[in-house]
Amino acid sequence: MSAAQFIDEPARSIPVHGDYEVVVLGGGPAGIAAAASAAAQGRKTILIERYGFLGGAGTAAGVTNFCGLFANVHGDVRRVVHGVADDLLARIDRLGGLNAPHMVLGKTRALAYDTTAYKSAADDLLIGRSVDLLFHALAAGAVAEAGALTALIVETKSGRRAIRGRVFIDCSGDGDLAAWAGAPFELGDEAGNLLYPTMMFRVNGVDPELAGEAWNTIPALMREAEKRGTRFARQGVVVRPQRNPVEWRVNATQVASRNGRALDGTDADELSYGEIEGRRQAQAFVDFLRADVPGFAQAYIVDTPPQLGIRETRRIVGLYQLRGEDVLRCASFPDTIGVNGWPLEKHVAGNVEWAWPPIPQSRGFNHLPYRMLLPQRLRNLLVAGRCASMTHEGQSGARVSGGCFVMGEAAGAAAHLALARDMAVAEVDVAALQRLLEASGAYLGRDVN
Ligand SMILES: Cc1cc2nc3c(=O)[nH]c(=O)nc-3n(C[C@H](O)[C@H](O)[C@H](O)COP(=O)(O)OP(=O)(O)OC[C@H]3O[C@@H](n4cnc5c(N)ncnc54)[C@H](O)[C@@H]3O)c2cc1C
């Protein structure tokens, strides 16, 4: 880019919106759990979110399904993520927004939910714990001095604001704060390949009787349609009923950038292209459902979500990177903060590749180590959720909601302990953190081999 393509922004003084002990960026599963956990310890906590609601990709990208809450433990499929997640799920359930658990590929379970109930339940959870919520605030920069963050800069309708804090938790999914603060990160595998994004959507008007277990027959119907010339962006689609069986969620699109590689969710031009392409694919897929799948003749798209679903962008390179083989071998770590029971789920060009730990021979979950929340170079920053320290492969498993709840809850508790002893987050006493997490109802997975 030539110098002529830059302009200088005049320096300006920015009003301080508030002073907090804990500043959480991002309101997805990691951010919700981080804020709830720090506030439960009495810490003055704020959560900053660019949209007007919580849930992250779970609501903003229309995911509508919790994975990673269960593991297949030697043949017994059981809940392995508790703590804050229990409170949140109970609230969603009380609003009538939770499905019964359903089997996934015959190996584990997942839980579908209603996005409206999720948003309200998350509001209630955080307000109930006295978290300050700042919605419609896009984080745009960070101020750091001598290896410590001092403020987060946000753009709001009231103008540019600074939020001062003592400990910061980056749950932005994209590692925005960590990247601005100079923490090392990776983007993609060795060749720069990212997991492919998906534009989720929900259809209404399904005849549940006629549709039956359509998720079992749709792959064959797609093959038939392909013989007649229909082109699909990917195989391995998920088309399943929500709680009201006339409404189904559809996870079937796959959005590449113009060069055919997975779209990069940190590139504004690619994101703009991807939103349009995602909606185009959604319309094309519903045409197939209507024409070829029994029970879907009257189906229509009731919702495309506020944004394209981005599975992977920046991952920090922290004190430990969770690897694919850690997931497949059900690794144990002495600094466990909870567990991941989801397999590797790789969204590659045209398909979804799964790799599971041996089931039922193994315990079906790996520990998540505290070190994966710790970036290099910053003494008061934790990073939780899909941008935590994982390899491209490791992230393809532990990025789902269950693992994000675990990481967020641990980050909030660790922030409290760091503040209590006025120490760097990397110096937190791991045994004290584990005691605090277990006392709060979290499961650390130390009782099964
Ligand atoms: C298409 C798709 C399907 C998926 N299917 C499933 C599934 O079935 N089950 C499952 O459990 N998981 C699924 N996942 C994965 C899961 O949804 C995500 O990995 C998970 O939500 C990540 O949680 P997080 O808290 O790390 O980040 P996110 O959920 O991405 O939340 C980050 C939040 O930070 C906010 N934010 C980001 N940057 C800024 C900024 N600069 N300023 C202010 N706010 C900001 C965002 O608006 C967002 O609310 C799917 C993901 C996708 C994309």
The ligand as a MOL file (V3000), in Angstrom:
LIG
                    3D

  0  0  0     0  0            999 V3000
M  V30 BEGIN CTAB
M  V30 COUNTS 53 58 0 0 0
M  V30 BEGIN ATOM
M  V30 1 C -21.4620 -22.3060 11.6110 0
M  V30 2 C -21.0330 -22.7540 12.9560 0
M  V30 3 C -21.6390 -23.8630 13.5180 0
M  V30 4 C -21.2680 -24.2550 14.7910 0
M  V30 5 N -21.9230 -25.3260 15.3530 0
M  V30 6 C -21.7380 -25.5640 16.6650 0
M  V30 7 C -22.5830 -26.4620 17.3630 0
M  V30 8 O -23.4740 -27.0960 16.7960 0
M  V30 9 N -22.3780 -26.5880 18.6940 0
M  V30 10 C -21.4100 -25.9000 19.3640 0
M  V30 11 O -21.2860 -26.0290 20.5810 0
M  V30 12 N -20.5750 -25.0820 18.7230 0
M  V30 13 C -20.7450 -24.8810 17.4060 0
M  V30 14 N -19.9370 -23.9790 16.7690 0
M  V30 15 C -18.7990 -23.4060 17.4740 0
M  V30 16 C -19.1810 -22.3870 18.5200 0
M  V30 17 O -20.3540 -21.7060 18.1960 0
M  V30 18 C -18.0760 -21.3540 18.6870 0
M  V30 19 O -16.8220 -21.9220 18.5850 0
M  V30 20 C -18.2240 -20.6910 20.0360 0
M  V30 21 O -19.3980 -19.8980 20.0260 0
M  V30 22 C -17.0100 -19.8360 20.3440 0
M  V30 23 O -17.2600 -19.1710 21.5440 0
M  V30 24 P -16.4210 -17.8790 21.9470 0
M  V30 25 O -17.0650 -17.3740 23.1860 0
M  V30 26 O -14.9960 -18.2160 21.9390 0
M  V30 27 O -16.6180 -16.8600 20.7390 0
M  V30 28 P -17.9190 -16.3500 19.9930 0
M  V30 29 O -19.0730 -17.2380 20.2180 0
M  V30 30 O -17.4690 -16.1060 18.5930 0
M  V30 31 O -18.2220 -14.9640 20.7230 0
M  V30 32 C -17.3830 -13.8550 20.5720 0
M  V30 33 C -18.1920 -12.6140 20.8770 0
M  V30 34 O -17.3180 -11.4870 20.8580 0
M  V30 35 C -17.9270 -10.4390 20.1430 0
M  V30 36 N -16.8510 -9.6230 19.5820 0
M  V30 37 C -15.8920 -10.0360 18.7360 0
M  V30 38 N -15.0560 -9.0340 18.4410 0
M  V30 39 C -15.5160 -7.9480 19.1070 0
M  V30 40 C -15.0640 -6.6090 19.2020 0
M  V30 41 N -13.9850 -6.1770 18.5430 0
M  V30 42 N -15.7760 -5.7530 19.9650 0
M  V30 43 C -16.8990 -6.1740 20.6260 0
M  V30 44 N -17.3450 -7.4350 20.5810 0
M  V30 45 C -16.6570 -8.3250 19.8380 0
M  V30 46 C -18.7670 -11.1200 19.1030 0
M  V30 47 O -19.8210 -10.2890 18.6530 0
M  V30 48 C -19.2740 -12.3470 19.8580 0
M  V30 49 O -20.4990 -12.1010 20.5150 0
M  V30 50 C -20.2630 -23.5760 15.4890 0
M  V30 51 C -19.6410 -22.4640 14.9250 0
M  V30 52 C -20.0330 -22.0490 13.6740 0
M  V30 53 C -19.3910 -20.8320 13.1070 0
M  V30 END ATOM
M  V30 BEGIN BOND
M  V30 1 1 1 2
M  V30 2 1 2 3
M  V30 3 2 2 52
M  V30 4 2 3 4
M  V30 5 1 4 5
M  V30 6 1 4 50
M  V30 7 2 5 6
M  V30 8 1 6 7
M  V30 9 1 6 13
M  V30 10 2 7 8
M  V30 11 1 7 9
M  V30 12 1 9 10
M  V30 13 2 10 11
M  V30 14 1 10 12
M  V30 15 2 12 13
M  V30 16 1 13 14
M  V30 17 1 14 15
M  V30 18 1 14 50
M  V30 19 1 15 16
M  V30 20 1 16 17
M  V30 21 1 16 18
M  V30 22 1 18 19
M  V30 23 1 18 20
M  V30 24 1 20 21
M  V30 25 1 20 22
M  V30 26 1 22 23
M  V30 27 1 23 24
M  V30 28 2 24 25
M  V30 29 1 24 26
M  V30 30 1 24 27
M  V30 31 1 27 28
M  V30 32 2 28 29
M  V30 33 1 28 30
M  V30 34 1 28 31
M  V30 35 1 31 32
M  V30 36 1 32 33
M  V30 37 1 33 34
M  V30 38 1 33 48
M  V30 39 1 34 35
M  V30 40 1 35 36
M  V30 41 1 35 46
M  V30 42 1 36 37
M  V30 43 1 36 45
M  V30 44 2 37 38
M  V30 45 1 38 39
M  V30 46 1 39 40
M  V30 47 2 39 45
M  V30 48 1 40 41
M  V30 49 2 40 42
M  V30 50 1 42 43
M  V30 51 2 43 44
M  V30 52 1 44 45
M  V30 53 1 46 47
M  V30 54 1 46 48
M  V30 55 1 48 49
M  V30 56 2 50 51
M  V30 57 1 51 52
M  V30 58 1 52 53
M  V30 END BOND
M  V30 END CTAB
M  END
